[in-house]
Amino acid sequence: MKRLILFTLLIFLFSNSLPAQDRKLVVSLSNPVEKWDIYEVTIPGPPRLLVPLPRLASGDAGAGEDKSGGNPFIDIEFSALFKNGDQTAEVDGFYDGNGVFKIRFMPDREGLWTFKTKSNRDELNDKEGQFVCNAASPDNHGPVRVRNQYHFAYEDGTPFFLFGTTIYEWPFQPQEKRQETIETLKSSPFNKARFLVVPPWRKEYVEGPYALDYFPFEGTSKENWDFSKFNPVYFQRLEQCVLQLRDIGIQADLILFRPYDKGKWGFDTMDAETNDRFVRYVVARFSAFRNVWWSLANENSFMKALTDADWDRLFQLVQAKDPYGHLRSIHNADRLYDYTKPWVTHVSLQYYNAVRALGVSPLLRDIYKKPVVHDEINYEGNIDRRWGQLTGQEMVYRFWVAYVGGAYATHGETSKGQPYGDGWISTGGKLVRESPARIAFLRKIVEDGPEGGLNPLDQYYLRNAAGKYGEYYLYYFGKEEPRQWEFRLPDDGLQDGMRFRVNVIDTWNMTIIPVEQVFEVEKLDRYEYVDKKRSKIQLPGKPYMALRICRVK
């Protein structure tokens, strides 16, 4: 639960009555904050900063600025230095409307933390406080990090096996739709969701029952946006979505930029100064949420006004302003970004052919030396666009191709006949197609496998084997229809006399049938071990079959 310290207006006015050198407010928190949760400091700003704006159509109040107080998004600097022993963290604050400034901090060490604010305004400067950080609760494992070069784990070491989905516009839907999405995700196999920070232009978002009454910036259209002022109400709504995902154990992959304005709003053609200010504001607001990932853009190469040098700058800005080092990547369109750059933590790929055939993901791992996430592999559905017409079997096949290649994948589904958009990938709601249940089946197999994740085995000769040498082997036959398989394993990690059990897996019908025989191996040559009896495993002669081979200890 988020712990909140509020510097009340009464205390604020009292402190302003003191000489400048005495305006120091020491605050302690009686209720401790748990590790990797959010500690929030709230301080009123300069008293003449704000004048009310008219209420939005939703009834929410906006917040405007009196010129005598300056623009709080540009003119006021606000940060704090947090300390716990020899550990320090400098955290930027942000303006949250209605005269209030906030700093959010995610403590990653137990014990006593102290902080001191820094600002170019006396009302916000030199405020001090302290709080106690306790151990994390059982379901709180911290943010996700890269582990073992090609995989992921929570900060406490718990493995994180990524199974993603796509719900680009769900934060911009009515409350009922957003809640329906959360209820659907609770029983889904997905633990990461990709979605936009800024909505795409749609006529339905401009007029009619689905029209938006809040936007990232002050204003209502391209004609009157004030790109120097954010709309805090908009971001407060988005924060609730991130918190809802966190509370059901789902990572929020926030897509900062996108190319979908069609010349209508101008959010994808902002100048460099505005882009940088937008990044700083979003990172200041969201980086303390432990489930946040940063995706710099969706289909970045369609944003023709931005060069690779611009993306380099934005990446480095996110890296510099995020004190917690959340995961960072970028999603491509017709041209790949250089994922080998040091500020990129993992590959976020839209390259459909990479999961249409076995053997590509191991090559990508060797090229980039980082985790590979196939974040767009086409979508299961029935819309007219070719990228949204996969059968359920094809979607599941592509997932298996990714995971047997030592990579990860992201799901999406489409549906005709929606009020607008393309179904789940656009607005969320309910999952109605065939693949999610089979993806859940795959997830269980992956989670029951090696704790360090699936890695390709003998990848320069085999295309369909993953696991851990000497311990665990997962063979996927894809669209082939073998009737038998001769027991052969690559030689790494094996010794004569090791014994193994085998399960025959039907990945579509979701069955696992154990083979009665125990297989004992002996060395065949310098490359392979085989069963001593030269046994063959009988298979049903149909597609989408797999074998799981585990050592008998």
C-alpha positions as MATLAB code, in Angstrom:
seq = 'MKRLILFTLLIFLFSNSLPAQDRKLVVSLSNPVEKWDIYEVTIPGPPRLLVPLPRLASGDAGAGEDKSGGNPFIDIEFSALFKNGDQTAEVDGFYDGNGVFKIRFMPDREGLWTFKTKSNRDELNDKEGQFVCNAASPDNHGPVRVRNQYHFAYEDGTPFFLFGTTIYEWPFQPQEKRQETIETLKSSPFNKARFLVVPPWRKEYVEGPYALDYFPFEGTSKENWDFSKFNPVYFQRLEQCVLQLRDIGIQADLILFRPYDKGKWGFDTMDAETNDRFVRYVVARFSAFRNVWWSLANENSFMKALTDADWDRLFQLVQAKDPYGHLRSIHNADRLYDYTKPWVTHVSLQYYNAVRALGVSPLLRDIYKKPVVHDEINYEGNIDRRWGQLTGQEMVYRFWVAYVGGAYATHGETSKGQPYGDGWISTGGKLVRESPARIAFLRKIVEDGPEGGLNPLDQYYLRNAAGKYGEYYLYYFGKEEPRQWEFRLPDDGLQDGMRFRVNVIDTWNMTIIPVEQVFEVEKLDRYEYVDKKRSKIQLPGKPYMALRICRVK';
ca = [
       0.000    0.000    0.000;
       1.266    3.439   -0.862;
       2.333    5.380    2.213;
       1.716    9.104    2.073;
       3.271   11.994    3.917;
       1.268   15.188    3.540;
       2.750   18.534    4.430;
      -0.503   20.257    5.336;
      -1.298   23.774    4.344;
      -1.289   24.794    7.999;
       2.278   23.572    8.491;
       3.221   25.072    5.158;
       1.932   28.512    6.153;
       3.652   28.230    9.520;
       6.974   27.360    7.922;
       6.663   30.312    5.548;
       6.271   32.635    8.521;
       9.767   31.693    9.702;
      13.010   33.218    8.477;
      14.347   31.481    5.348;
      17.172   29.774    7.245;
      14.633   28.151    9.635;
      12.219   26.842    6.991;
      13.134   23.225    7.583;
      10.411   20.721    8.304;
      11.362   17.380    9.814;
       8.826   14.624    9.207;
       8.704   11.020   10.387;
       6.333    8.259    9.336;
       4.717    6.162   12.044;
       3.600    3.485    9.593;
       6.599    1.920    7.827;
       6.862    1.390    4.085;
       7.656   -2.034    2.742;
      10.612   -2.638    0.477;
       9.939   -1.796   -3.200;
       6.706   -0.007   -2.337;
       6.029    3.707   -2.841;
       6.918    6.400   -0.323;
       5.330    9.675   -1.363;
       6.137   13.188   -0.188;
       3.521   15.872   -0.860;
       4.274   19.575   -0.386;
       2.182   22.648   -1.268;
       3.933   24.955   -3.702;
       4.100   28.737   -3.872;
       0.776   30.153   -2.650;
       0.115   32.353   -5.716;
       0.903   29.593   -8.179;
      -2.587   28.536   -9.207;
      -5.957   29.741  -10.353;
      -8.765   27.249  -11.016;
      -9.530   26.079  -14.526;
     -13.071   25.250  -15.683;
     -14.178   21.741  -14.861;
     -13.736   19.071  -17.499;
     -16.714   17.296  -18.989;
     -16.046   14.400  -16.617;
     -16.439   16.688  -13.617;
     -12.726   16.542  -12.790;
     -11.114   19.873  -12.016;
      -8.123   20.996  -14.035;
      -5.341   23.190  -12.732;
      -3.968   26.333  -14.294;
      -1.182   28.691  -13.313;
      -1.203   32.311  -12.297;
       1.569   34.069  -14.226;
       2.801   35.611  -11.009;
       3.634   32.124   -9.741;
       5.272   30.878  -12.903;
       4.780   27.624  -14.814;
       5.292   24.747  -12.335;
       6.242   22.345  -15.145;
       9.085   24.539  -16.385;
      10.029   27.231  -13.878;
      10.152   25.194  -10.678;
      12.900   22.671   -9.942;
      12.142   20.090   -7.273;
      13.981   16.958   -6.158;
      15.108   15.117   -3.047;
      18.124   13.154   -1.912;
      17.270    9.932   -0.055;
      19.851    8.186    2.147;
      20.115    4.883    3.983;
      23.607    4.308    5.340;
      26.012    4.506    2.425;
      23.219    4.237   -0.154;
      21.841    7.382   -1.766;
      19.288    8.119   -4.480;
      18.441   11.455   -6.088;
      14.789   11.556   -7.156;
      13.004   14.200   -9.225;
       9.654   15.517   -8.088;
       6.721   16.651  -10.205;
       3.760   18.990  -10.132;
       0.461   17.160   -9.541;
      -2.009   20.025   -9.899;
      -3.986   22.052   -7.382;
      -0.852   23.677   -6.019;
       0.714   20.364   -4.934;
       4.190   18.994   -5.667;
       5.127   15.357   -5.100;
       8.157   13.124   -4.893;
       7.775    9.356   -5.121;
      10.468    7.017   -3.917;
      10.804    3.225   -4.090;
      13.110    2.087   -1.241;
      15.147   -1.018   -2.031;
      16.859   -1.428    1.334;
      15.333   -2.100    4.736;
      16.025    0.254    7.617;
      15.869    3.986    8.269;
      15.766    6.313    5.263;
      16.189   10.073    5.471;
      15.556   12.653    2.790;
      16.101   16.324    2.078;
      14.450   18.298   -0.698;
      16.085   20.701   -3.091;
      14.280   23.404   -5.062;
      14.678   26.859   -6.534;
      11.606   27.910   -4.484;
      11.843   28.426   -0.734;
       8.476   26.757   -0.167;
       9.830   23.478   -1.526;
      13.489   23.687   -0.598;
      15.400   22.170    2.303;
      12.557   20.032    3.718;
      13.717   17.005    5.660;
      12.087   13.783    6.753;
      12.627   10.132    7.555;
      10.821    6.826    7.358;
      11.417    3.153    8.080;
      11.452    0.551    5.326;
      10.374   -2.944    6.355;
      10.707   -6.278    4.568;
       8.637   -6.830    1.447;
       5.353   -8.709    1.730;
       5.220  -12.246    0.277;
       3.776  -11.167   -3.101;
       6.174   -8.262   -3.518;
       9.342   -9.449   -5.274;
      10.560   -6.047   -6.456;
      11.118   -4.808  -10.004;
      12.062   -7.173  -12.812;
      15.715   -7.283  -13.896;
      17.730   -9.057  -16.573;
      19.098  -12.358  -15.230;
      21.563  -14.810  -16.729;
      22.018  -12.482  -19.722;
      19.035  -13.792  -21.722;
      16.315  -14.050  -19.081;
      14.517  -12.127  -16.353;
      14.005  -12.306  -12.598;
      12.542  -10.135   -9.894;
      15.041   -8.245   -7.787;
      14.686  -10.729   -4.924;
      15.832  -13.508   -7.284;
      12.423  -15.035   -8.030;
      12.354  -16.106  -11.704;
      10.152  -14.062  -14.034;
       9.109  -15.962  -17.153;
       7.603  -13.333  -19.410;
       4.254  -14.021  -21.095;
       2.996  -10.763  -22.553;
      -0.170   -9.383  -24.056;
      -1.133   -6.195  -25.882;
      -3.885   -3.766  -24.812;
      -2.758   -0.517  -26.434;
      -5.638    1.778  -25.501;
      -7.233    0.245  -22.417;
      -6.342    3.188  -20.084;
      -8.482    5.473  -22.247;
     -11.657    3.390  -22.021;
     -14.667    3.926  -19.743;
     -14.299    2.683  -16.177;
     -16.462   -0.386  -16.809;
     -14.272   -1.494  -19.715;
     -11.072   -0.955  -17.766;
     -12.359   -3.022  -14.879;
     -13.492   -5.766  -17.252;
      -9.944   -5.875  -18.601;
      -8.511   -6.265  -15.107;
     -10.921   -9.092  -14.308;
      -9.962  -10.833  -17.564;
      -6.244  -10.464  -16.865;
      -6.628  -11.962  -13.393;
      -7.441  -15.348  -14.900;
      -5.203  -15.046  -17.957;
      -1.678  -16.455  -18.447;
      -0.220  -12.999  -19.058;
       2.172  -11.231  -16.687;
       3.184   -8.234  -18.829;
       0.897   -5.816  -20.675;
       2.000   -3.377  -23.373;
      -0.012   -0.148  -23.644;
       0.279    3.462  -24.737;
       0.937    6.412  -22.457;
      -0.651    8.726  -25.052;
      -3.817    7.752  -26.961;
      -3.828    7.422  -30.748;
      -6.078    9.759  -32.680;
      -9.526    8.311  -33.326;
     -12.641   10.187  -34.319;
     -14.406    8.286  -31.522;
     -12.018    9.920  -29.042;
     -13.016   13.360  -30.316;
     -16.810   13.164  -30.455;
     -19.567   10.821  -29.380;
     -19.984    8.584  -26.306;
     -16.301    7.559  -26.213;
     -14.871   11.063  -26.547;
     -11.952   11.745  -24.227;
     -12.356   14.575  -21.754;
      -8.731   14.633  -20.646;
      -5.426   14.706  -22.519;
      -1.719   14.648  -21.595;
      -1.444   18.415  -22.085;
      -3.703   21.311  -21.254;
      -6.136   22.016  -24.052;
      -8.692   20.127  -26.109;
      -7.317   20.068  -29.675;
      -4.304   20.737  -31.866;
      -5.410   24.345  -32.080;
      -5.081   25.033  -28.348;
      -2.654   22.498  -26.818;
      -0.276   24.094  -24.366;
       2.735   21.795  -24.658;
       4.399   23.609  -21.760;
       1.776   22.353  -19.291;
       0.775   18.783  -18.536;
      -2.693   17.810  -17.355;
      -2.160   16.018  -14.007;
      -5.692   14.572  -14.042;
      -4.796   12.605  -17.179;
      -1.739   11.053  -15.564;
      -3.564   10.305  -12.311;
      -5.947    8.101  -14.308;
      -3.023    6.350  -15.959;
      -1.405    5.744  -12.563;
      -4.499    3.932  -11.365;
      -4.166    1.563  -14.315;
      -0.524    0.844  -13.464;
      -1.443    0.232   -9.820;
      -4.252   -2.129  -10.782;
      -1.836   -4.161  -12.858;
       0.730   -4.181  -10.061;
      -1.837   -5.475   -7.603;
      -2.595   -8.515   -9.791;
       1.064   -9.243  -10.505;
       1.333   -7.820  -14.040;
       4.184   -5.717  -15.396;
       3.189   -2.448  -17.085;
       5.186   -1.934  -20.288;
       4.620    1.794  -20.816;
       4.958    2.936  -24.439;
       6.085    6.573  -24.291;
       5.808    7.605  -27.957;
       3.753    6.399  -30.933;
       3.144    7.512  -34.564;
      -0.671    7.391  -34.694;
      -1.876   11.012  -34.840;
      -2.597   11.170  -38.584;
      -1.760   14.876  -38.419;
      -4.685   15.548  -36.071;
      -3.213   16.099  -32.592;
       0.504   16.610  -33.047;
       1.633   14.386  -30.172;
       3.964   12.478  -32.523;
       5.585   15.589  -33.998;
       6.497   17.507  -30.840;
       9.845   19.287  -30.769;
      12.860   17.921  -28.894;
      12.377   20.237  -25.900;
       8.785   19.057  -25.432;
       9.724   15.389  -25.906;
      12.440   15.688  -23.275;
      10.133   17.451  -20.838;
       7.477   14.781  -21.417;
       9.991   12.010  -20.659;
      11.196   13.715  -17.476;
       7.628   14.193  -16.247;
       6.521   10.630  -16.971;
       9.633    9.132  -15.394;
       9.250   11.321  -12.305;
       5.625   10.203  -11.884;
       5.960    6.503  -12.695;
       9.453    5.273  -11.929;
       8.635    4.462   -8.285;
       6.087    1.857   -9.425;
       7.968   -1.424   -9.209;
       6.071   -3.027  -12.120;
       7.000   -0.391  -14.717;
       8.984   -1.123  -17.895;
       9.894    1.582  -20.400;
       9.180    1.134  -24.093;
      10.478    4.242  -25.800;
       8.076    3.848  -28.704;
       5.744    1.635  -30.644;
       6.809    1.345  -34.290;
       9.416    4.025  -33.734;
      10.656    4.153  -37.328;
       7.240    5.426  -38.465;
       7.933    8.614  -36.524;
       9.875   10.174  -39.366;
      10.707   13.380  -37.497;
      12.889   11.483  -35.029;
      16.307   10.122  -35.960;
      18.312    7.395  -34.269;
      20.249   10.183  -32.564;
      16.960   11.464  -31.103;
      16.096    7.995  -29.819;
      19.592    7.687  -28.359;
      19.041   10.948  -26.487;
      15.618    9.910  -25.201;
      16.914    6.511  -24.085;
      19.752    8.121  -22.175;
      17.360   10.620  -20.610;
      15.128    7.834  -19.319;
      18.189    6.007  -18.014;
      19.504    9.108  -16.272;
      16.213   10.154  -14.682;
      15.061    6.708  -13.516;
      16.949    6.057  -10.255;
      15.759    2.422  -10.162;
      16.996    1.225  -13.549;
      13.731   -0.207  -14.866;
      13.947   -2.251  -18.063;
      14.174   -0.269  -21.310;
      13.603   -1.122  -24.967;
      11.924    0.132  -28.148;
       9.513   -1.492  -30.611;
      10.359   -1.220  -34.297;
       8.442   -0.906  -37.547;
      10.223   -1.090  -40.900;
      13.712   -0.431  -39.536;
      15.416   -1.934  -36.491;
      16.955    0.151  -33.759;
      20.420   -0.960  -32.637;
      19.559   -3.054  -29.597;
      23.237   -3.586  -28.758;
      23.463   -0.029  -27.369;
      24.223   -0.007  -23.646;
      21.057    1.818  -22.579;
      18.860   -0.932  -24.083;
      18.234   -3.764  -21.608;
      16.402   -6.196  -23.903;
      15.186   -6.627  -27.474;
      11.541   -5.695  -28.171;
      10.968   -7.023  -31.654;
       8.265   -6.778  -34.297;
       9.561   -9.167  -36.947;
       6.924  -11.731  -37.744;
       9.116  -14.132  -39.686;
      11.399  -14.529  -36.681;
       8.779  -16.763  -35.038;
       7.465  -18.475  -38.152;
      10.450  -20.841  -38.231;
      12.564  -22.549  -35.618;
      16.159  -21.438  -35.189;
      15.861  -17.638  -35.540;
      15.658  -16.679  -31.862;
      18.983  -18.373  -30.993;
      20.609  -16.326  -33.746;
      19.087  -13.102  -32.373;
      20.380  -13.971  -28.909;
      23.862  -14.433  -30.319;
      23.674  -11.106  -32.166;
      22.320   -8.928  -29.371;
      23.586  -10.786  -26.273;
      20.419   -9.748  -24.423;
      16.955  -11.148  -23.700;
      14.848  -11.312  -26.871;
      11.147  -10.507  -26.552;
       9.053  -10.982  -29.682;
       6.639   -8.243  -28.658;
       4.552   -8.408  -31.815;
       4.130  -11.674  -33.706;
       0.807  -10.804  -35.432;
      -2.508  -11.300  -33.685;
      -5.058  -14.066  -33.464;
      -8.330  -12.851  -34.938;
     -10.547  -12.090  -37.897;
     -10.119   -8.454  -38.923;
      -9.398   -7.421  -42.507;
      -5.779   -6.449  -41.871;
      -3.341   -9.278  -42.516;
      -1.531   -8.743  -39.209;
      -4.711   -9.573  -37.293;
      -5.743  -12.844  -38.913;
      -3.787  -15.610  -37.184;
      -5.542  -18.813  -36.264;
      -5.240  -19.956  -32.682;
      -2.976  -22.788  -33.766;
      -0.620  -20.407  -35.540;
      -0.427  -18.082  -32.533;
       0.385  -20.982  -30.195;
       2.927  -22.345  -32.678;
       4.721  -18.989  -32.755;
       4.817  -18.873  -28.969;
       6.436  -22.311  -28.825;
       8.933  -21.329  -31.522;
       9.939  -18.312  -29.435;
      10.351  -20.141  -26.125;
      12.165  -23.168  -27.546;
      14.515  -20.618  -29.081;
      15.331  -19.221  -25.639;
      13.243  -16.084  -26.219;
       9.857  -14.707  -25.091;
       6.673  -13.617  -26.859;
       3.699  -11.292  -26.570;
       0.117  -12.174  -27.425;
      -2.667  -10.147  -28.994;
      -6.111  -10.835  -30.388;
      -8.494   -8.968  -32.683;
     -12.229   -9.035  -33.361;
     -14.504   -7.522  -35.985;
     -17.651   -5.628  -35.148;
     -16.364   -3.449  -32.308;
     -17.660    0.094  -31.730;
     -14.134    1.150  -32.674;
     -10.679   -0.376  -32.697;
      -9.743   -4.008  -33.242;
     -10.927   -5.706  -30.072;
      -8.621   -6.793  -27.250;
      -5.420   -5.282  -28.664;
      -7.094   -1.882  -28.807;
      -9.468   -1.597  -25.877;
      -9.060   -4.682  -23.715;
     -12.262   -6.198  -22.352;
     -12.625   -9.956  -22.676;
     -10.411  -12.590  -24.263;
     -12.540  -14.684  -26.619;
     -10.134  -16.694  -28.767;
      -8.389  -20.054  -28.583;
      -4.756  -19.290  -27.837;
      -4.786  -17.955  -24.239;
      -5.617  -21.351  -22.692;
      -2.803  -23.003  -24.694;
      -0.410  -20.207  -23.768;
      -1.281  -20.866  -20.116;
      -0.403  -24.526  -20.728;
       2.964  -23.488  -22.175;
       3.593  -21.134  -19.280;
       3.130  -23.967  -16.788;
       5.629  -26.091  -18.728;
       8.163  -23.257  -18.807;
       7.747  -22.509  -15.104;
       8.201  -26.196  -14.270;
      11.416  -26.249  -16.297;
      14.896  -24.984  -15.435;
      14.839  -22.162  -12.913;
      17.355  -20.266  -15.020;
      15.099  -20.342  -18.082;
      15.088  -22.234  -21.363;
      18.247  -21.948  -23.422;
      18.820  -23.359  -26.926;
      20.714  -26.657  -26.982;
      23.296  -27.498  -29.655;
      21.834  -24.529  -31.522;
      24.203  -24.627  -34.500;
      22.840  -28.029  -35.481;
      19.518  -28.420  -33.696;
      16.701  -25.927  -34.205;
      14.013  -27.335  -31.927;
      15.661  -28.125  -28.578;
      15.911  -26.053  -25.413;
      16.562  -26.662  -21.742;
      19.581  -27.286  -19.549;
      22.330  -29.684  -20.552;
      22.365  -32.896  -18.562;
      19.133  -32.069  -16.742;
      16.200  -31.003  -18.900;
      15.377  -31.167  -22.617;
      12.334  -29.765  -24.423;
      11.977  -30.778  -28.074;
       9.258  -29.126  -30.172;
       8.300  -30.626  -33.539;
       6.102  -27.742  -34.686;
       4.231  -28.460  -37.903;
       6.102  -31.693  -38.569;
       4.153  -34.920  -37.986;
       6.668  -37.523  -36.757;
       5.513  -41.002  -35.790;
       8.588  -41.821  -33.767;
      11.694  -40.205  -32.336;
      14.957  -41.978  -31.678;
      16.283  -41.097  -28.231;
      19.357  -38.933  -28.876;
      20.737  -36.057  -26.800;
      23.620  -33.649  -27.439;
      26.667  -34.689  -25.450;
      27.198  -31.634  -23.220;
      26.671  -32.395  -19.550;
      26.044  -36.129  -20.055;
      27.791  -39.231  -18.730;
      27.252  -42.921  -19.351;
      24.544  -44.337  -17.141;
      22.490  -41.201  -16.651;
      18.777  -42.000  -16.647;
      15.862  -39.980  -18.023;
      12.085  -39.992  -18.123;
      10.052  -38.695  -21.063;
       6.660  -36.998  -21.428;
       4.842  -36.729  -24.755;
       3.155  -33.321  -24.949;
       0.285  -32.363  -27.238;
       0.635  -28.579  -27.199;
      -2.749  -27.911  -28.824;
      -4.912  -30.411  -26.946;
      -2.973  -29.631  -23.764;
      -2.159  -33.174  -22.713;
       0.986  -34.624  -21.134;
       1.417  -38.394  -21.372;
       4.336  -40.058  -19.569;
       6.348  -42.737  -21.354;
       6.670  -45.796  -19.109;
      10.255  -46.615  -20.025;
      13.230  -45.096  -18.217;
      15.996  -44.293  -20.704;
      19.648  -44.882  -19.782;
      22.198  -43.163  -21.982;
      25.614  -44.086  -23.306;
      28.008  -42.171  -25.494;
      27.501  -42.709  -29.221;
      30.236  -40.444  -30.613;
      31.849  -37.118  -29.870;
      28.538  -35.306  -30.372;
      25.684  -37.419  -29.011;
      24.461  -39.813  -26.365;
      21.747  -42.378  -27.095;
      19.632  -44.822  -25.145;
      21.554  -48.038  -24.450;
      18.712  -50.056  -25.986;
      18.523  -47.736  -29.014;
      14.903  -47.097  -28.059;
      12.482  -45.050  -30.111;
       9.574  -43.049  -28.705;
       6.269  -43.487  -30.495;
       4.446  -40.313  -31.540;
       0.918  -39.803  -32.944;
       1.915  -38.473  -36.368;
       0.255  -35.062  -36.012;
       1.551  -31.488  -35.677;
       2.265  -29.433  -32.568;
       3.793  -32.244  -30.520;
       6.678  -31.912  -28.068;
       8.828  -34.084  -25.816;
       9.941  -33.234  -22.301;
      12.954  -35.225  -21.108;
      14.015  -34.927  -17.469;
      16.898  -36.568  -15.680;
      16.058  -39.069  -12.973;
      18.044  -38.067   -9.890;
];
